[in-house]
Amino acid sequence: MHPTQEARTTIAAIASPMGTGAISLIRLSGPDSIPIADRVTRGKASAQLPGTLRHCKVYNLDGHAVDDGLLSVFRAPRSFTGEDGIEFTGHGGMLVTKSVLDAFLSAGAVSAGPGEFTQRAFLSGKLDLTQAEGVMDLISAQTQLALRAARSQLEGHLGRRTTEARDQLLESLAHLEAWIDFPEEDIDPQTGALLRSHVAAVLSTVNSLLATADQGRVLREGVRTVIFGEPNVGKSSLLNRLLGFERAIVSDVAGTTRDTIEETINLHGLPLRLVDTAGVREAGDRIEAEGIQRTVRQIEHADLLLEVADASQPRPPAAVLPATRAHRILILNKTDLGEHPSWSTAEAVRFSCLAGDGFESLSEAIRTALQFNEMDWGEQAVAINSRHQASLQNARTHLTAALELLEDSLADPELAAIDLREALDALGEIPGRVDTEDLLDVIFSRFCIGK
């Protein structure tokens, strides 16, 4: 069981990034936040109206002023965590910030753990679990699309959809269990068909959310994009051109790239994790052989393959690739040197790393291949993460099994009820309607301290 608000300690942490800056922010949350702040501000906190800022000094236990700044007071339940809270904005030096935190800790607060403020907001009912995860996604977002999806999750769109599906399923389960408990009250075929249609509707919602799993992974982790091809066709030059700076060594000597090189770029709102690989050919030594083997492993795990070829040379035999489901784009580089006639029928992006020609065509080809266009993302974008995906897959398995049993007139309806209860629990795990303390510990441990 989670501790009640009365039993909770009062936590404090630095909520601004570590290092020297213009200002710093110290946060407190818990039942003793205001008395603790009173001890270090000489009674200023309890006399302050909520929603106002007040200039004051912070004193340590020796009575020496360690900083002066602006004090904010938040009274429960009108705060982020639902508890009494304090925020002090002071000067941004590392030593002065730590001295202010030490003053609050010496006055009775305890150091907050990673994500503890957001966890308390969840436990107080201020956020559901998907919104709490949205806070982390918002902080981690590297592109506008990722930011939009995080805002959508923080605003509760995913939580509402799963809660609505769960409520609909709960109603269906209640009807089914009434049928089981009171067999003398026969359910006519039309009512049975209605029950199946309700379960099928929930299954449809689950499937539509599962369809966003790849988009969610892409937004959070980026598209794993592997650049490969024969030696000396311009793979490293392409990487440097996409990055906009010289990241990889470029040389006319074949086999220069021995290991994989990885960098991330933002391509029109889409994060690409670019991986430059060793040229695929017969290895000249053990080190190059290991580099080529790593290329093969990268291809196996890729989301997108950018195959680079020299447009000025005759077309070689098609490359034999390991099994992969990745999208593949052929890039004919060195078009500034002219195109060999053997490439005339090739469906490819014509490109010149030297002149920079073809960049927009490549960008459009990547967006088309991934079917990931910013115009497809409305204000209520949903992109589930791996935790949501596991719960939804579990729910789908049990919903499918329940439908099969409900359609079988000879099947025991109690078995269908068992599957619906399992699906109900799986859907409840997503917004946090099922109390799983270990799950909460895993989720909030990924947060930074102070959030």
N, C-alpha and C positions, 0 to 999 in steps of 0.2 A: 504494500500500500504506500502511496505517496504521502508525505507529511502534509498536514493541514497548514493553512497560512499562519495560524497562531503558533505552530510548532517550528516553522521555518526560521532559519537564521537570516540575518541581514547581510547581503553580499555587496561587495564593492569591486570595481575594476576600472582600469584605464580603457576608455572606449574609442580613443583616437589612435591613429597609427603611432608606433614607437619611433622615436627620433626627434630631431629639432624641428619645430614648426612655429607658426604664428600663435596658435592656441592649442590647448589640450582639453579633453573632456573626461571627467570622472563621473561614473554612475554608481548609484546605490539603489538597492531594491530590497524590501522586506519590512516587517512590522516595526522595527526600531530605526528606520531610516531617518526620520525627523528628529528623534531624541539624539541620535549619534551626530547628525549635522549640527544640532544645537550646541553640543559639547565643543565642536571645533570652530564654530562661528559666533560663540558667546550669545546664544539664544536667538539668532537671527531667523533660523528656519521655521520654528513654530509660530512666529509672529508674521510670517509671510503669506500672502494670499496665493492660492494655486493659480497657475497660468500667468504669473508675473515673473519678471527678472529683478534681482536686487543685487546691487554691488556690495560685496562684503569681503572680509579677510578670513583666511583659514589659519588657525593657530595649532601648533603641535602641543604635546603634553607638557612641555617646558614653558608654555605660554608665549613662545616666539611666533610671530607671523611668518608663515612660509610662502604665502602667495595671496594675491587679491584678484578677484574676478567676479563673475556673475553667477548667482545661485538661482536655481529653479526648483520648485517644490510641486510634487504630484501626489495627490491624495487618492487612496483606493476608493472605488475601483476605476477611477478615471486616469489610468496610466497604462503604459505599454504592457507591463507585467500583471496589471490588476492589483498590485500591492502599492503601499506607500513608496514613493521614490524620490530621489534627489539627483540632480545633475549640477555639477560645478564646472564652469568653463573658465580656465585660467591661462597662464602663459605656457608656451609650448616647449620649453626646454626639458630635456630628459630628467635632469636632477630635480628641478622644481616640481615637475609632474609626479615623480615618484615620492617626493616629500609630502605632497598633498594626499596622495593615496595612503601613505604610511600614517598620516594624521587620522584619516577616517578608520583605518584598521586598528590603530591604537585606541580609538574611542569606542570600539566594540564591533565593528564590521569584520567579516571574514572574506578572504579572497574568493572571487567568483571563478567557477570552472568554465571550460569552453562551452559556449552556447547556453549557459545557465539562465541568462535573462530571457532568451526566447523560449526556453523550456518552461520557465515559470509562466510566461504568457500563454503557452499551450495548456498547462495544468490549470490555469485560472479561467480557461474558456475564452480567452481573447483571440486565439488563433486555433484553427484545426491543424493537423499534422502536415497537410499539404501546404498550407500557408507558411508554416514554420520552415519547411524546406524551401519555399519560395524566397524567404529572406536570404538564405545561403546562395541560391541561384542568382538573386539580384546582385549580391556582392561579387559573385564570381563571373558575371556576364561580361563577355569580351566583344560582343557584336550587338547591333540594334535588334536583330531578331531574337537573340538570346535574352536581351533585356525585356523585350515585349512579352515573351513567353513567361519570364519570371514575374513580371508585373501581373500578368493574368492569373498565375498560380497564387501570388500573394493576395490578390483580390478575391480569391476563393472559388474560381470557376471550376477547377478540378474537384475540389471538395464538395461543391454543390451537386455536380453531376453524379459523383459516386454516392452521395448521400441520398439523392433522389432515386437512384437505381436501387439502393438498399431499402429505402422505405417502400418502394413498389414491390420489391421481393418479399419484404416482411408481411405485407398485406396478403400476398399470394400464399405464403406459408401459413398464415393464420386460417385462411379458407381451407387449405388442404388438411391441416391438423383438426379443424372442426369436422371435416368429412371423416377423418379417421376415428375421432373420439365419439362421434354420433352417427354410426353407420345406418341407423334407422331413418335418418334424414337423407334420403337419396339425393344425390346431385345429378341433375339431368345432363344429357350429353352437351347441351349448349353451354351450361355453366362450366363443364369440364374443358370445353374448347376455349372458353374465355380465360380460364386459368392457364392453359398452355400458351395462349397468346401473350399474357402478361409476362410469363417466364421468358418467352421468346423475345419480347421487347427489351427486357433487362439484358439478355444475351447480346442483342444487337448493340446496346450501349457499350457493353464490355468490349465487343469486337472493334467498335469505332475508336475507343480509347487505346486499345492495343495497337491499332494502326499508326498511332503517333509515336510509338516507342523508338523507331529509327530516327525520327526527327528530333526527339528529345535527346537521344545520345549524341547526335551530330551537334546540337546547340551547346551541349555541356562539354563535350570532349573534342569536337571538331571532326571533319571528314579526313580519315586516314588516307592521304593521297601519295601514292608511290610513283616516283619518276624513274623509269627504267628504259633500257635500250642497249644497243651495242656500244662498245667503247668509242669515245671521241665523236659522238653525234651531237653533243651540246647539252647533256643532262644537267651538269653543274651550272652551265651558263643560263639555262632555263630557271633553275632554282634562284640564282642571283637576280635575274630579271624580275621574277615574281616577288621576291623579297624587297627589291629596290636597293640592295647593298651587296657587297662582295662577301658572301658567307662561305662559299666553297672555292677551292683552288681550281682555276681553269688552266688547262694545259693541252697542247697538241699531242702530248705523249699518252698513248693508250694505257689504261690501268691506273691513272693518277688517283682516282677515288677508290680507296681500299675498304672503307667502313661506311656505314650509313650515316647520313647527316639529317637531322630533323629540326624544322622550324615551323612556326605557325603564322599564318597571315589571315587578314580579314578581307574576303573577296565579296564585295557588295552585300555585306551582312552575313556571309557564310564563312565560318571558321574552317580553314584548311590546314591540316597538319601535314606539311610537305616533307617527304622523305626522299632524299637523293641517295641513289644506290650505285654500287659498283657495276661497271659494264658487264653484260652477259656475254662470255666467250670462253674458249678454252683457257684455263688459268695457266699463268707462266710460273707461279711459285705458290708455296703453301699459304702465304698471307693473302694473295689475290684470290686463291681458291676459297678461303674462309669468307672473304668479302662477297664473292659471288653466291655462296651458300646463304649468307644473310639476306642477300637480295631476294632469293627464292622464298625465304621465310616471310619477308615483308610483303611480297606479292600475295601470299596465301592469306594474310590477315588484312588486306587493303579494302577500303570502300570504293576507291577510285584509282584507276591506273592511267597514268600519262605516259604513253609509249612514244619515245622520241626517236626519230630517224633522220638521216641526212638526205635532204631532198635533192642534193646535187649529185648523189651517187646512185648506181643502179639499185633497184628494189630487191632486197634480200628475201630469202624464203621466210614465210610467216613464223614468228617466234612461237615456240612450244612453251606454254605456261603451265604452272601447277594449277590444280583445281582451285577456282575462286569464283565468287559471285559478284565480284567488283565490276563496276561500270568501267569501260575502257575507251579512251580517246587517243587516236593516233595524231601525233604532232610532227609535221614535216618541217624541220628546222633548216636553217641556212638557205632560205629561199632567195636571199640577196645574191647567191652565187648561181642562180638559175635552177630550174627543176628538170630532172632527168625524165625523158619520155615514159619510162616504165611506171612512173607515179601518176600518170594522167587520169586513171580511173579510180585512184585511191580516195576513199571518203576520209578526209583528214582536215585538220586545221593547219593552214599554211602560216608559217611563223619565221621570224628572223630575230634571234637573240641579239645579234649585233646591231640591227637597225631598230628593233623594238616593234616591228610591224606584226600585226595579227593578235595583239593582246586582247582587244575587245572581242574578237571572234572566239578566242580561247575561253574568255570569261563566260560568254553566252553558251558555249558548248558544255562547259562544266555545269552551269545552272540547269541546262536542258537535260543532261545526263542524270543528274541527281533528282530531277523533278522537284526542285526546291526553290520556289520563287517567292519573293517577299510579298507579292500581290496576293498570294494564297493565304497569307496570315492576317486574319482580321484582329479586332481588338480583343476577342475572347480566345486567343490561341491556346491550345492545350498541348503540352509535350511531356508525357509521363517519363519518369526515371526508372531505373532498374528495380527499385523496391516496389513501385506501383505495378510494374510489368509482372513481377512474380505473383503478386496478389491477384491481379486481374486474370492471369493465366490459370491460377488455381480456381478462381471463381468460374471461369469459362468451362473448365473440366467438369465441375460439379453441376453447372447449369445444363450442359449438354447431356450429362448422364440423367439428370432429373427429367428432362424433356423426353428422352427415350423411354423412361419408365412410365411417364404419364400417358404416352401414346400407346402403351401396351396394356390392353384391358385385363390381361392375366397377371400383371405385375403387382406386387404389394405396394400400395401407396406410401406405406411407412418408409420404404427405401428411398422413394423420391423426396420425402420430407427430410431425411437425413442429408441427402445431397444439397437440398435447398438451405439447410442450416449451415452447412459447410461453406456454401457460396456466400451466405449472409455474413459469416465471420470474415471471409476473405475480403469482401467489399468494405467491411467495417475497419479493417486494418489500415486502409488507405488514408482516410481522414483522422484516424486515431480513435475510432469509436470502440475499439477493443483494447483493453488494458494489457499492454505487453511492455513491461518495464525494461527488459533487455533491448527491445527494439528502440525504445526512446534513448537509451544510453548510446547505442550505436549511431543514431541519427545526429544527436546533439554534440557528440564528441568531435564531429567534423567542423564545428563552428569555431570562430576565433574567440578568444577571451574578451569579454566586454560586450559581446553580442548574444 
